[in-house]
């Protein structure tokens, strides 16, 4: 539930999000979720999101 806003933002920006990425976002810490909410504004592609998630 806490991740629904970020998922809506990601879908609006990049279109359909894979199950794998959705699962990763759903399982990040609250601190990382807050960080992601800011970082998503700078992402230019889905690859940026994937790289960010890999660094976590």
PDB file of N, CA, C and O in Angstrom, chain B, residues numbered from 101:
ATOM      1  N   UNK B 101       0.809  -1.197   0.000  1.00  0.00           N
ATOM      2  CA  UNK B 101       0.000   0.000   0.000  1.00  0.00           C
ATOM      3  C   UNK B 101       0.854   1.264   0.000  1.00  0.00           C
ATOM      4  O   UNK B 101       0.542   2.226  -0.702  1.00  0.00           O
ATOM      5  N   UNK B 102       1.933   1.264   0.787  1.00  0.00           N
ATOM      6  CA  UNK B 102       2.763   2.461   0.892  1.00  0.00           C
ATOM      7  C   UNK B 102       3.467   2.797  -0.418  1.00  0.00           C
ATOM      8  O   UNK B 102       3.929   3.921  -0.610  1.00  0.00           O
ATOM      9  N   UNK B 103       3.546   1.833  -1.305  1.00  0.00           N
ATOM     10  CA  UNK B 103       4.255   2.035  -2.556  1.00  0.00           C
ATOM     11  C   UNK B 103       3.331   2.371  -3.722  1.00  0.00           C
ATOM     12  O   UNK B 103       3.807   2.530  -4.846  1.00  0.00           O
ATOM     13  N   UNK B 104       2.034   2.484  -3.491  1.00  0.00           N
ATOM     14  CA  UNK B 104       1.110   2.676  -4.612  1.00  0.00           C
ATOM     15  C   UNK B 104       1.312   4.008  -5.324  1.00  0.00           C
ATOM     16  O   UNK B 104       1.156   4.079  -6.543  1.00  0.00           O
ATOM     17  N   UNK B 105       1.653   5.060  -4.596  1.00  0.00           N
ATOM     18  CA  UNK B 105       1.882   6.357  -5.229  1.00  0.00           C
ATOM     19  C   UNK B 105       3.080   6.291  -6.175  1.00  0.00           C
ATOM     20  O   UNK B 105       2.999   6.744  -7.317  1.00  0.00           O
ATOM     21  N   UNK B 106       4.183   5.730  -5.700  1.00  0.00           N
ATOM     22  CA  UNK B 106       5.366   5.661  -6.560  1.00  0.00           C
ATOM     23  C   UNK B 106       5.109   4.781  -7.770  1.00  0.00           C
ATOM     24  O   UNK B 106       5.593   5.083  -8.860  1.00  0.00           O
ATOM     25  N   UNK B 107       4.363   3.709  -7.604  1.00  0.00           N
ATOM     26  CA  UNK B 107       4.049   2.857  -8.754  1.00  0.00           C
ATOM     27  C   UNK B 107       3.196   3.614  -9.767  1.00  0.00           C
ATOM     28  O   UNK B 107       3.393   3.456 -10.972  1.00  0.00           O
ATOM     29  N   UNK B 108       2.271   4.419  -9.312  1.00  0.00           N
ATOM     30  CA  UNK B 108       1.464   5.226 -10.235  1.00  0.00           C
ATOM     31  C   UNK B 108       2.343   6.234 -10.976  1.00  0.00           C
ATOM     32  O   UNK B 108       2.168   6.452 -12.175  1.00  0.00           O
ATOM     33  N   UNK B 109       3.282   6.846 -10.262  1.00  0.00           N
ATOM     34  CA  UNK B 109       4.198   7.790 -10.907  1.00  0.00           C
ATOM     35  C   UNK B 109       5.065   7.099 -11.956  1.00  0.00           C
ATOM     36  O   UNK B 109       5.260   7.618 -13.055  1.00  0.00           O
ATOM     37  N   UNK B 110       5.580   5.925 -11.602  1.00  0.00           N
ATOM     38  CA  UNK B 110       6.427   5.178 -12.539  1.00  0.00           C
ATOM     39  C   UNK B 110       5.643   4.766 -13.785  1.00  0.00           C
ATOM     40  O   UNK B 110       6.147   4.877 -14.902  1.00  0.00           O
ATOM     41  N   UNK B 111       4.425   4.295 -13.595  1.00  0.00           N
ATOM     42  CA  UNK B 111       3.605   3.880 -14.737  1.00  0.00           C
ATOM     43  C   UNK B 111       3.259   5.069 -15.622  1.00  0.00           C
ATOM     44  O   UNK B 111       3.247   4.950 -16.847  1.00  0.00           O
ATOM     45  N   UNK B 112       2.978   6.210 -15.011  1.00  0.00           N
ATOM     46  CA  UNK B 112       2.664   7.411 -15.789  1.00  0.00           C
ATOM     47  C   UNK B 112       3.871   7.845 -16.618  1.00  0.00           C
ATOM     48  O   UNK B 112       3.728   8.261 -17.768  1.00  0.00           O
ATOM     49  N   UNK B 113       5.054   7.747 -16.027  1.00  0.00           N
ATOM     50  CA  UNK B 113       6.276   8.204 -16.697  1.00  0.00           C
ATOM     51  C   UNK B 113       6.794   7.213 -17.746  1.00  0.00           C
ATOM     52  O   UNK B 113       7.238   7.617 -18.821  1.00  0.00           O
ATOM     53  N   UNK B 114       6.735   5.911 -17.426  1.00  0.00           N
ATOM     54  CA  UNK B 114       7.383   4.914 -18.273  1.00  0.00           C
ATOM     55  C   UNK B 114       6.445   3.889 -18.890  1.00  0.00           C
ATOM     56  O   UNK B 114       6.897   3.029 -19.647  1.00  0.00           O
ATOM     57  N   UNK B 115       5.170   3.956 -18.595  1.00  0.00           N
ATOM     58  CA  UNK B 115       4.242   2.962 -19.113  1.00  0.00           C
ATOM     59  C   UNK B 115       4.225   1.742 -18.206  1.00  0.00           C
ATOM     60  O   UNK B 115       4.527   1.836 -17.016  1.00  0.00           O
ATOM     61  N   UNK B 116       3.874   0.611 -18.770  1.00  0.00           N
ATOM     62  CA  UNK B 116       3.749  -0.609 -17.976  1.00  0.00           C
ATOM     63  C   UNK B 116       5.095  -0.982 -17.345  1.00  0.00           C
ATOM     64  O   UNK B 116       6.139  -0.933 -17.996  1.00  0.00           O
ATOM     65  N   UNK B 117       5.044  -1.350 -16.082  1.00  0.00           N
ATOM     66  CA  UNK B 117       6.239  -1.722 -15.323  1.00  0.00           C
ATOM     67  C   UNK B 117       6.221  -3.236 -15.122  1.00  0.00           C
ATOM     68  O   UNK B 117       5.191  -3.814 -14.774  1.00  0.00           O
ATOM     69  N   UNK B 118       7.365  -3.868 -15.343  1.00  0.00           N
ATOM     70  CA  UNK B 118       7.433  -5.329 -15.232  1.00  0.00           C
ATOM     71  C   UNK B 118       7.142  -5.800 -13.808  1.00  0.00           C
ATOM     72  O   UNK B 118       7.271  -5.049 -12.842  1.00  0.00           O
ATOM     73  N   UNK B 119       6.754  -7.048 -13.715  1.00  0.00           N
ATOM     74  CA  UNK B 119       6.487  -7.669 -12.415  1.00  0.00           C
ATOM     75  C   UNK B 119       7.752  -7.662 -11.564  1.00  0.00           C
ATOM     76  O   UNK B 119       7.687  -7.436 -10.356  1.00  0.00           O
ATOM     77  N   UNK B 120       8.895  -7.906 -12.184  1.00  0.00           N
ATOM     78  CA  UNK B 120      10.158  -7.946 -11.442  1.00  0.00           C
ATOM     79  C   UNK B 120      10.459  -6.596 -10.802  1.00  0.00           C
ATOM     80  O   UNK B 120      10.833  -6.533  -9.630  1.00  0.00           O
ATOM     81  N   UNK B 121      10.299  -5.520 -11.561  1.00  0.00           N
ATOM     82  CA  UNK B 121      10.557  -4.190 -11.011  1.00  0.00           C
ATOM     83  C   UNK B 121       9.519  -3.842  -9.954  1.00  0.00           C
ATOM     84  O   UNK B 121       9.857  -3.295  -8.905  1.00  0.00           O
ATOM     85  N   UNK B 122       8.265  -4.156 -10.225  1.00  0.00           N
ATOM     86  CA  UNK B 122       7.209  -3.897  -9.248  1.00  0.00           C
ATOM     87  C   UNK B 122       7.525  -4.596  -7.931  1.00  0.00           C
ATOM     88  O   UNK B 122       7.363  -4.008  -6.861  1.00  0.00           O
ATOM     89  N   UNK B 123       7.968  -5.829  -8.002  1.00  0.00           N
ATOM     90  CA  UNK B 123       8.316  -6.584  -6.809  1.00  0.00           C
ATOM     91  C   UNK B 123       9.465  -5.922  -6.053  1.00  0.00           C
ATOM     92  O   UNK B 123       9.432  -5.834  -4.825  1.00  0.00           O
ATOM     93  N   UNK B 124      10.472  -5.460  -6.776  1.00  0.00           N
ATOM     94  CA  UNK B 124      11.602  -4.792  -6.133  1.00  0.00           C
ATOM     95  C   UNK B 124      11.141  -3.522  -5.420  1.00  0.00           C
ATOM     96  O   UNK B 124      11.539  -3.270  -4.283  1.00  0.00           O
ATOM     97  N   UNK B 125      10.316  -2.736  -6.073  1.00  0.00           N
ATOM     98  CA  UNK B 125       9.824  -1.489  -5.475  1.00  0.00           C
ATOM     99  C   UNK B 125       8.993  -1.800  -4.238  1.00  0.00           C
ATOM    100  O   UNK B 125       9.094  -1.098  -3.232  1.00  0.00           O
ATOM    101  N   UNK B 126       8.188  -2.825  -4.301  1.00  0.00           N
ATOM    102  CA  UNK B 126       7.338  -3.188  -3.169  1.00  0.00           C
ATOM    103  C   UNK B 126       8.145  -3.649  -1.961  1.00  0.00           C
ATOM    104  O   UNK B 126       7.643  -3.627  -0.837  1.00  0.00           O
ATOM    105  N   UNK B 127       9.382  -4.062  -2.180  1.00  0.00           N
ATOM    106  CA  UNK B 127      10.180  -4.619  -1.091  1.00  0.00           C
ATOM    107  C   UNK B 127      11.314  -3.718  -0.610  1.00  0.00           C
ATOM    108  O   UNK B 127      12.118  -4.148   0.216  1.00  0.00           O
ATOM    109  N   UNK B 128      11.404  -2.485  -1.101  1.00  0.00           N
ATOM    110  CA  UNK B 128      12.460  -1.606  -0.613  1.00  0.00           C
ATOM    111  C   UNK B 128      12.052  -1.001   0.728  1.00  0.00           C
ATOM    112  O   UNK B 128      10.873  -0.970   1.078  1.00  0.00           O
ATOM    113  N   UNK B 129      13.032  -0.532   1.456  1.00  0.00           N
ATOM    114  CA  UNK B 129      12.773   0.064   2.772  1.00  0.00           C
ATOM    115  C   UNK B 129      12.022   1.386   2.611  1.00  0.00           C
ATOM    116  O   UNK B 129      11.969   1.962   1.524  1.00  0.00           O
ATOM    117  N   UNK B 130      11.456   1.840   3.694  1.00  0.00           N
ATOM    118  CA  UNK B 130      10.740   3.108   3.671  1.00  0.00           C
ATOM    119  C   UNK B 130      11.676   4.259   3.308  1.00  0.00           C
ATOM    120  O   UNK B 130      11.297   5.155   2.554  1.00  0.00           O
ATOM    121  N   UNK B 131      12.888   4.235   3.839  1.00  0.00           N
ATOM    122  CA  UNK B 131      13.867   5.278   3.512  1.00  0.00           C
ATOM    123  C   UNK B 131      14.178   5.286   2.011  1.00  0.00           C
ATOM    124  O   UNK B 131      14.239   6.349   1.393  1.00  0.00           O
ATOM    125  N   UNK B 132      14.375   4.095   1.429  1.00  0.00           N
ATOM    126  CA  UNK B 132      14.635   4.014  -0.010  1.00  0.00           C
ATOM    127  C   UNK B 132      13.409   4.430  -0.813  1.00  0.00           C
ATOM    128  O   UNK B 132      13.541   5.040  -1.874  1.00  0.00           O
ATOM    129  N   UNK B 133      12.233   4.109  -0.322  1.00  0.00           N
ATOM    130  CA  UNK B 133      11.003   4.512  -1.004  1.00  0.00           C
ATOM    131  C   UNK B 133      10.889   6.035  -1.044  1.00  0.00           C
ATOM    132  O   UNK B 133      10.508   6.607  -2.065  1.00  0.00           O
ATOM    133  N   UNK B 134      11.216   6.678   0.053  1.00  0.00           N
ATOM    134  CA  UNK B 134      11.199   8.143   0.093  1.00  0.00           C
ATOM    135  C   UNK B 134      12.221   8.713  -0.878  1.00  0.00           C
ATOM    136  O   UNK B 134      11.938   9.683  -1.582  1.00  0.00           O
ATOM    137  N   UNK B 135      13.400   8.121  -0.919  1.00  0.00           N
ATOM    138  CA  UNK B 135      14.441   8.557  -1.846  1.00  0.00           C
ATOM    139  C   UNK B 135      14.003   8.360  -3.296  1.00  0.00           C
ATOM    140  O   UNK B 135      14.203   9.238  -4.135  1.00  0.00           O
ATOM    141  N   UNK B 136      13.413   7.217  -3.582  1.00  0.00           N
ATOM    142  CA  UNK B 136      12.947   6.918  -4.936  1.00  0.00           C
ATOM    143  C   UNK B 136      11.901   7.928  -5.395  1.00  0.00           C
ATOM    144  O   UNK B 136      11.871   8.307  -6.566  1.00  0.00           O
ATOM    145  N   UNK B 137      11.051   8.358  -4.481  1.00  0.00           N
ATOM    146  CA  UNK B 137      10.018   9.334  -4.824  1.00  0.00           C
ATOM    147  C   UNK B 137      10.636  10.625  -5.352  1.00  0.00           C
ATOM    148  O   UNK B 137      10.061  11.269  -6.230  1.00  0.00           O
ATOM    149  N   UNK B 138      11.788  11.007  -4.834  1.00  0.00           N
ATOM    150  CA  UNK B 138      12.498  12.185  -5.339  1.00  0.00           C
ATOM    151  C   UNK B 138      13.294  11.854  -6.600  1.00  0.00           C
ATOM    152  O   UNK B 138      13.279  12.614  -7.568  1.00  0.00           O
ATOM    153  N   UNK B 139      13.980  10.731  -6.584  1.00  0.00           N
ATOM    154  CA  UNK B 139      14.853  10.353  -7.700  1.00  0.00           C
ATOM    155  C   UNK B 139      14.095  10.148  -9.005  1.00  0.00           C
ATOM    156  O   UNK B 139      14.630  10.418 -10.080  1.00  0.00           O
ATOM    157  N   UNK B 140      12.860   9.675  -8.923  1.00  0.00           N
ATOM    158  CA  UNK B 140      12.092   9.380 -10.130  1.00  0.00           C
ATOM    159  C   UNK B 140      11.950  10.626 -11.011  1.00  0.00           C
ATOM    160  O   UNK B 140      11.779  10.512 -12.225  1.00  0.00           O
ATOM    161  N   UNK B 141      12.020  11.789 -10.413  1.00  0.00           N
ATOM    162  CA  UNK B 141      11.918  13.029 -11.179  1.00  0.00           C
ATOM    163  C   UNK B 141      13.112  13.228 -12.116  1.00  0.00           C
ATOM    164  O   UNK B 141      13.009  13.927 -13.124  1.00  0.00           O
ATOM    165  N   UNK B 142      14.237  12.609 -11.776  1.00  0.00           N
ATOM    166  CA  UNK B 142      15.449  12.739 -12.586  1.00  0.00           C
ATOM    167  C   UNK B 142      15.658  11.600 -13.575  1.00  0.00           C
ATOM    168  O   UNK B 142      16.487  11.716 -14.478  1.00  0.00           O
ATOM    169  N   UNK B 143      14.930  10.517 -13.424  1.00  0.00           N
ATOM    170  CA  UNK B 143      15.106   9.373 -14.315  1.00  0.00           C
ATOM    171  C   UNK B 143      14.676   9.733 -15.731  1.00  0.00           C
ATOM    172  O   UNK B 143      13.621  10.331 -15.939  1.00  0.00           O
ATOM    173  N   UNK B 144      15.498   9.365 -16.690  1.00  0.00           N
ATOM    174  CA  UNK B 144      15.187   9.595 -18.096  1.00  0.00           C
ATOM    175  C   UNK B 144      14.643   8.349 -18.786  1.00  0.00           C
ATOM    176  O   UNK B 144      14.024   8.427 -19.847  1.00  0.00           O
ATOM    177  N   UNK B 145      14.886   7.199 -18.160  1.00  0.00           N
ATOM    178  CA  UNK B 145      14.453   5.943 -18.769  1.00  0.00           C
ATOM    179  C   UNK B 145      14.200   4.902 -17.687  1.00  0.00           C
ATOM    180  O   UNK B 145      14.560   5.087 -16.524  1.00  0.00           O
ATOM    181  N   UNK B 146      13.586   3.825 -18.088  1.00  0.00           N
ATOM    182  CA  UNK B 146      13.358   2.712 -17.179  1.00  0.00           C
ATOM    183  C   UNK B 146      14.690   2.113 -16.736  1.00  0.00           C
ATOM    184  O   UNK B 146      14.795   1.575 -15.634  1.00  0.00           O
ATOM    185  N   UNK B 147      15.695   2.204 -17.582  1.00  0.00           N
ATOM    186  CA  UNK B 147      17.033   1.715 -17.223  1.00  0.00           C
ATOM    187  C   UNK B 147      17.586   2.480 -16.017  1.00  0.00           C
ATOM    188  O   UNK B 147      18.276   1.896 -15.182  1.00  0.00           O
ATOM    189  N   UNK B 148      17.291   3.773 -15.919  1.00  0.00           N
ATOM    190  CA  UNK B 148      17.714   4.543 -14.754  1.00  0.00           C
ATOM    191  C   UNK B 148      17.106   3.977 -13.479  1.00  0.00           C
ATOM    192  O   UNK B 148      17.782   3.870 -12.456  1.00  0.00           O
ATOM    193  N   UNK B 149      15.841   3.619 -13.542  1.00  0.00           N
ATOM    194  CA  UNK B 149      15.170   3.009 -12.399  1.00  0.00           C
ATOM    195  C   UNK B 149      15.816   1.668 -12.064  1.00  0.00           C
ATOM    196  O   UNK B 149      16.093   1.384 -10.898  1.00  0.00           O
ATOM    197  N   UNK B 150      16.052   0.855 -13.072  1.00  0.00           N
ATOM    198  CA  UNK B 150      16.658  -0.458 -12.846  1.00  0.00           C
ATOM    199  C   UNK B 150      18.034  -0.313 -12.211  1.00  0.00           C
ATOM    200  O   UNK B 150      18.378  -1.070 -11.303  1.00  0.00           O
ATOM    201  N   UNK B 151      18.819   0.643 -12.674  1.00  0.00           N
ATOM    202  CA  UNK B 151      20.145   0.880 -12.094  1.00  0.00           C
ATOM    203  C   UNK B 151      20.037   1.328 -10.646  1.00  0.00           C
ATOM    204  O   UNK B 151      20.791   0.871  -9.787  1.00  0.00           O
ATOM    205  N   UNK B 152      19.103   2.217 -10.384  1.00  0.00           N
ATOM    206  CA  UNK B 152      18.889   2.699  -9.017  1.00  0.00           C
ATOM    207  C   UNK B 152      18.530   1.538  -8.090  1.00  0.00           C
ATOM    208  O   UNK B 152      19.054   1.437  -6.981  1.00  0.00           O
ATOM    209  N   UNK B 153      17.639   0.669  -8.549  1.00  0.00           N
ATOM    210  CA  UNK B 153      17.236  -0.481  -7.739  1.00  0.00           C
ATOM    211  C   UNK B 153      18.394  -1.438  -7.509  1.00  0.00           C
ATOM    212  O   UNK B 153      18.521  -2.003  -6.422  1.00  0.00           O
ATOM    213  N   UNK B 154      19.235  -1.628  -8.509  1.00  0.00           N
ATOM    214  CA  UNK B 154      20.391  -2.522  -8.365  1.00  0.00           C
ATOM    215  C   UNK B 154      21.359  -2.002  -7.323  1.00  0.00           C
ATOM    216  O   UNK B 154      22.022  -2.788  -6.647  1.00  0.00           O
ATOM    217  N   UNK B 155      21.452  -0.679  -7.183  1.00  0.00           N
ATOM    218  CA  UNK B 155      22.361  -0.078  -6.209  1.00  0.00           C
ATOM    219  C   UNK B 155      21.860  -0.199  -4.777  1.00  0.00           C
ATOM    220  O   UNK B 155      22.590   0.109  -3.834  1.00  0.00           O
ATOM    221  N   UNK B 156      20.646  -0.637  -4.611  1.00  0.00           N
ATOM    222  CA  UNK B 156      20.067  -0.749  -3.261  1.00  0.00           C
ATOM    223  C   UNK B 156      20.394  -2.080  -2.696  1.00  0.00           C
ATOM    224  O   UNK B 156      20.004  -2.386  -1.569  1.00  0.00           O
TER     225      UNK B 156
END
